[in-house]
C-alpha cells in the first residue's frame, strides 16, 4: 500500500469548527508538520493559522493479564460413564468406527445376560412410550429411536433446539447419531445408568498408523469380528490389571491368537507408505489407464442428481452424480485426504508426466487439494497439459509440475464420482435467455454446482447416459 497516498491528516487550529470548508496555504515546512494559513472557502474570511501533520491513530493494545487456566471452566461435552477394561480378559467387539474408537464388552455369560436384558427391556419400553415434548438437556440419559425402528439407551451430548437436532451417543453400542426430538423418549429410572451401568467400554487399538481412519478392508474385517461374535483376548500394553475406558489395548483372536491390532495396522497403512519404507520408486508402479476406471450406475427410472460441472450446458451435457451417495462423501473427503498425504510425501512429491489417457493426480488452481484426473493431451516440450478431473467432469489446462503418478489404491474399488449425461430433446439453438432460465431452474451456484431431477436414465457407455429432464426443458422454453 506504499503507492497509495493517505487520505487523512491532522489539523491543529484554534478557530475552526467541525464542518468548515477550509483552504490551506503552506507557510513553512518542518520534518514533522507544515505551518499553514487558513481561509474559509465559503466566506473568503481568514481563519488564522494552524499546523498540519500526519494523522497517526492511537492504537491501544489490551494489557496481558496472567490468568490461572485452572480457574477457567471450559465447556465439556458429556461422556457416557463406561467401565474400566481388565487385562487378559475375553471380550466381544460391539462396534468400531476408528482406530481410537472401538467398543468392547465382556464375553462372560453373566455380562452377556446383562447386556441382552438391557436391550430387551428398552425395546419393550419403547413400544408404548411417547416422545419428549421438551428438549432434553445436554448430559441427560434418554431413550432414542434408531433408524432400525427399535429403541436404545442414549446420552444426549449436544443440542440444537432451533434446528431440532440432538447428538446422541447410544450407550450399548457407542455409535453417535443426530436425532430429531420426535425420536427421543424419557429414560425411566429402572433403565438409568445409575441403576443399570453400561457393560461396554471404549478402547483404542494400539497401532502405528498415520491417522485413526479405518480403510474399507479394515471396516470389513472388524464387521466380521463383530457380526460373528468372535471372542477376543484383551491385554493392556503396560501390564496393569485395569485401565480406564478409552485406553490403548491389544486385541487378539482367542481361537488362533491372530493379532487384531497388527491386522488393522497392515490394512490401514497405505500401499504408497509400504513402497516408501522398502525404498521403491513410484515410477515402478503399474500404469493405470482411463479404461481401468470404474463407474457408478444411474437408476433407469430416474433420480435426483447433484450437478458437478455445468461448463458444457450449451451442448446439452452435464457432469453429475446421484444425490445422497455415501461414496461421494468418501471421494470428496477421505480419498482426497489420502491422496494429499501421498503427494506431500517423499515418494509422491515429484512431478510425473503421464501418457495420453493415463490416470494421474492433479491440482486444480486455485484449489490446494489434489484430485483424480486423466491426461487428455500434452505436446512435447509444453509446460502445461489438458486433463479431465474424474470426480467433477471439468477439463482444465494445468502446469505439468502439478501432475503426480496415480497409484492403484486410489482407483481400485473407487468408481469415478462424475457421470457424463446428455439431456434428451435439449434445444439445438440455445439463446442467452434460455441458458439463464436453465441456470435458475438448476440452482447453479458460483462454482457451477446445482441439482436436477431426471425421469429416466439410459446407459450409452460406461459412465455416459442419456437422460430425460422434462422440467428443465419446459423451464428453458418458458412453459
GIKAJO-V116052 format. One record per residue. N is the residue number from 1. OMEGA is omega in whole degrees, 0 to 359 (999 if undefined). Layout:
BEGIN
N|OMEGA ; N|OMEGA
END
This chain:
BEGIN
1|182 ; 2|182 ; 3|181 ; 4|178 ; 5|176 ; 6|184 ; 7|181 ; 8|172 ; 9|183 ; 10|177 ; 11|177 ; 12|181 ; 13|187 ; 14|189 ; 15|179 ; 16|178 ; 17|183 ; 18|179 ; 19|179 ; 20|175 ; 21|190 ; 22|172 ; 23|182 ; 24|176 ; 25|184 ; 26|177 ; 27|179 ; 28|181 ; 29|172 ; 30|182 ; 31|186 ; 32|186 ; 33|175 ; 34|174 ; 35|186 ; 36|169 ; 37|187 ; 38|179 ; 39|177 ; 40|185 ; 41|185 ; 42|183 ; 43|183 ; 44|183 ; 45|176 ; 46|180 ; 47|178 ; 48|182 ; 49|179 ; 50|181 ; 51|179 ; 52|180 ; 53|179 ; 54|179 ; 55|177 ; 56|183 ; 57|179 ; 58|178 ; 59|179 ; 60|179 ; 61|179 ; 62|180 ; 63|179 ; 64|180 ; 65|179 ; 66|181 ; 67|175 ; 68|185 ; 69|182 ; 70|182 ; 71|181 ; 72|180 ; 73|180 ; 74|177 ; 75|183 ; 76|173 ; 77|183 ; 78|177 ; 79|177 ; 80|175 ; 81|184 ; 82|184 ; 83|174 ; 84|173 ; 85|185 ; 86|180 ; 87|179 ; 88|177 ; 89|177 ; 90|184 ; 91|173 ; 92|178 ; 93|180 ; 94|180 ; 95|176 ; 96|179 ; 97|178 ; 98|179 ; 99|181 ; 100|179 ; 101|175 ; 102|183 ; 103|181 ; 104|175 ; 105|181 ; 106|183 ; 107|181 ; 108|187 ; 109|182 ; 110|180 ; 111|179 ; 112|177 ; 113|179 ; 114|181 ; 115|181 ; 116|181 ; 117|178 ; 118|179 ; 119|182 ; 120|182 ; 121|181 ; 122|178 ; 123|180 ; 124|179 ; 125|184 ; 126|182 ; 127|184 ; 128|183 ; 129|177 ; 130|180 ; 131|177 ; 132|175 ; 133|178 ; 134|180 ; 135|176 ; 136|177 ; 137|176 ; 138|183 ; 139|181 ; 140|174 ; 141|183 ; 142|171 ; 143|181 ; 144|175 ; 145|185 ; 146|183 ; 147|177 ; 148|178 ; 149|180 ; 150|184 ; 151|181 ; 152|175 ; 153|181 ; 154|175 ; 155|178 ; 156|184 ; 157|180 ; 158|180 ; 159|171 ; 160|186 ; 161|183 ; 162|181 ; 163|181 ; 164|179 ; 165|181 ; 166|182 ; 167|182 ; 168|169 ; 169|182 ; 170|193 ; 171|184 ; 172|183 ; 173|177 ; 174|180 ; 175|183 ; 176|183 ; 177|172 ; 178|187 ; 179|175 ; 180|183 ; 181|183 ; 182|177 ; 183|181 ; 184|185 ; 185|177 ; 186|177 ; 187|180 ; 188|185 ; 189|181 ; 190|177 ; 191|183 ; 192|180 ; 193|178 ; 194|178 ; 195|181 ; 196|181 ; 197|180 ; 198|175 ; 199|191 ; 200|179 ; 201|174 ; 202|177 ; 203|173 ; 204|177 ; 205|185 ; 206|182 ; 207|175 ; 208|181 ; 209|181 ; 210|180 ; 211|180 ; 212|183 ; 213|177 ; 214|176 ; 215|178 ; 216|177 ; 217|179 ; 218|178 ; 219|180 ; 220|179 ; 221|181 ; 222|178 ; 223|178 ; 224|177 ; 225|182 ; 226|185 ; 227|180 ; 228|182 ; 229|181 ; 230|180 ; 231|180 ; 232|174 ; 233|182 ; 234|175 ; 235|179 ; 236|186 ; 237|182 ; 238|182 ; 239|179 ; 240|181 ; 241|179 ; 242|176 ; 243|182 ; 244|175 ; 245|183 ; 246|183 ; 247|176 ; 248|181 ; 249|173 ; 250|180 ; 251|176 ; 252|177 ; 253|181 ; 254|188 ; 255|183 ; 256|178 ; 257|177 ; 258|181 ; 259|177 ; 260|181 ; 261|182 ; 262|179 ; 263|179 ; 264|179 ; 265|179 ; 266|182 ; 267|183 ; 268|175 ; 269|183 ; 270|178 ; 271|180 ; 272|179 ; 273|177 ; 274|177 ; 275|181 ; 276|183 ; 277|179 ; 278|174 ; 279|181 ; 280|176 ; 281|183 ; 282|180 ; 283|180 ; 284|181 ; 285|183 ; 286|173 ; 287|176 ; 288|185 ; 289|180 ; 290|180 ; 291|179 ; 292|186 ; 293|174 ; 294|184 ; 295|175 ; 296|179 ; 297|174 ; 298|180 ; 299|184 ; 300|183 ; 301|175 ; 302|182 ; 303|173 ; 304|185 ; 305|167 ; 306|179 ; 307|182 ; 308|180 ; 309|186 ; 310|188 ; 311|182 ; 312|184 ; 313|180 ; 314|177 ; 315|179 ; 316|180 ; 317|181 ; 318|168 ; 319|189 ; 320|166 ; 321|181 ; 322|181 ; 323|172 ; 324|180 ; 325|174 ; 326|180 ; 327|181 ; 328|179 ; 329|179 ; 330|181 ; 331|188 ; 332|181 ; 333|187 ; 334|181 ; 335|178 ; 336|179 ; 337|183 ; 338|178 ; 339|178 ; 340|178 ; 341|179 ; 342|183 ; 343|178 ; 344|182 ; 345|177 ; 346|182 ; 347|189 ; 348|187 ; 349|184 ; 350|177 ; 351|181 ; 352|179 ; 353|180 ; 354|173 ; 355|174 ; 356|181 ; 357|174 ; 358|177 ; 359|180 ; 360|173 ; 361|186 ; 362|170 ; 363|178 ; 364|182 ; 365|9 ; 366|183 ; 367|183 ; 368|185 ; 369|174 ; 370|184 ; 371|174 ; 372|183 ; 373|173 ; 374|179 ; 375|179 ; 376|181 ; 377|173 ; 378|178 ; 379|180 ; 380|179 ; 381|180 ; 382|178 ; 383|182 ; 384|178 ; 385|177 ; 386|180 ; 387|173 ; 388|181 ; 389|191 ; 390|185 ; 391|178 ; 392|177 ; 393|181 ; 394|179 ; 395|183 ; 396|172 ; 397|185 ; 398|176 ; 399|178 ; 400|180 ; 401|180 ; 402|178 ; 403|179 ; 404|180 ; 405|177 ; 406|178 ; 407|184 ; 408|184 ; 409|178 ; 410|183 ; 411|184 ; 412|179 ; 413|180 ; 414|183 ; 415|176 ; 416|182 ; 417|185 ; 418|172 ; 419|181 ; 420|180 ; 421|174 ; 422|185 ; 423|181 ; 424|179 ; 425|177 ; 426|183 ; 427|180 ; 428|177 ; 429|185 ; 430|178 ; 431|178 ; 432|180 ; 433|179 ; 434|178 ; 435|179 ; 436|178 ; 437|180 ; 438|180 ; 439|179 ; 440|182 ; 441|182 ; 442|178 ; 443|181 ; 444|179 ; 445|184 ; 446|181 ; 447|179 ; 448|178 ; 449|179 ; 450|180 ; 451|183 ; 452|175 ; 453|178 ; 454|184 ; 455|176 ; 456|179 ; 457|181 ; 458|183 ; 459|177 ; 460|178 ; 461|176 ; 462|179 ; 463|181 ; 464|183 ; 465|167 ; 466|184 ; 467|175 ; 468|179 ; 469|184 ; 470|179 ; 471|179 ; 472|181 ; 473|180 ; 474|180 ; 475|180 ; 476|181 ; 477|177 ; 478|181 ; 479|999
END
